[in-house]
Amino acid sequence: MKRSAPGRTVGAMTLARVSRSGITLVLLLLAACATANKPPPEVPDIPLSSYSAFELPPVANQSGQPAGAEAAQIIGEGIGIELKNRGYNIVTNASPDSQPLMIKCELTGYQPDNSSGNSGATAITLKVTFIDMKNGHNRGEFEDAQTVQGGGLQSERDILLGFAKGAGIQIDARIKG
């Protein structure tokens, strides 16, 4: 064997370099694993019906329509009334310790009836998300989209309250289901 350094052979030097490279590679992999994102904690497997308190923040207007702000407020009031009539304990600003379920509603689409007479339509889309407030987990969501034809004698407020009642029924069905 060739000698390149006193007391070492070329093969031993190559093996020492490979060992150092391997150790460096292992250390880099360990460092990468330590800084990698940990998987999120598992969503609790408890039924929505086991929650005893429900927080219903104001409906957010994400429709892009100026009239959507008032529509969102009316829909939020209607959903709150419907859920209270169905026996839900609706709380405001609940602490996470009380373990409420947040029912977050967003008005994502709103096109009011701007026609004169009975030929127009009001289009409404509401996104509802259920969030466990103790740990922030999304427990489910759905979208409710409806178009109400011909206003006629029905005011826009009545249309929105009717929509809210339907949304409240859907929320109830998902919580109890």
Steps between C-alpha positions, in 0.01 A plus 500: 500500500606854439589719786410866483534608860719358768330191641188524281407333183298655218214257574490601867494870408217445254305306763554781752371759248195286418428455872520875562276567198251240623493650848452848353214370282332332799530820705350706219208257467438508875506880499255511208263259674514699822400822325237345272137581575341255734167359388201680649334337796212273412153646484296374793260222412205630695160571351399862451193430711719453809579873514287683755581860402515659157658829404343674203710804403349757263472379141793635297425670169738344248264558208668811364161672490442817705144381577654176629587658835135557588402162353767325711367669814140396427605141420704482822205619706272247331739208555541597866122510551453164325771328705369645828149382408648153449648503851863589431701678769639791296780684680709801409875529550524156656829396654668193351479337845122475465564292186240658272453427134529810284255524213679736263285633216620696198278656237707411193245596237215748499310644208184679615189521283531831316208445266165666511213259534504123541757407237822539696695274734720526808808277503660416835799277584602432859805302612468343847802362685494314835812565712592340832606805702709304748754386241403694186422190294264531206222251573320536168351747260234537237375755252138600458413671171148603407331718245158635598293585193270802477486726800153641444340566837790341685755753624872438472512472881235225493699315233819523710321385817348207308847408376636529856231266631597242236869540588415455871315176417803374306735591786274315744490193275881487475549544874244233590595271210 
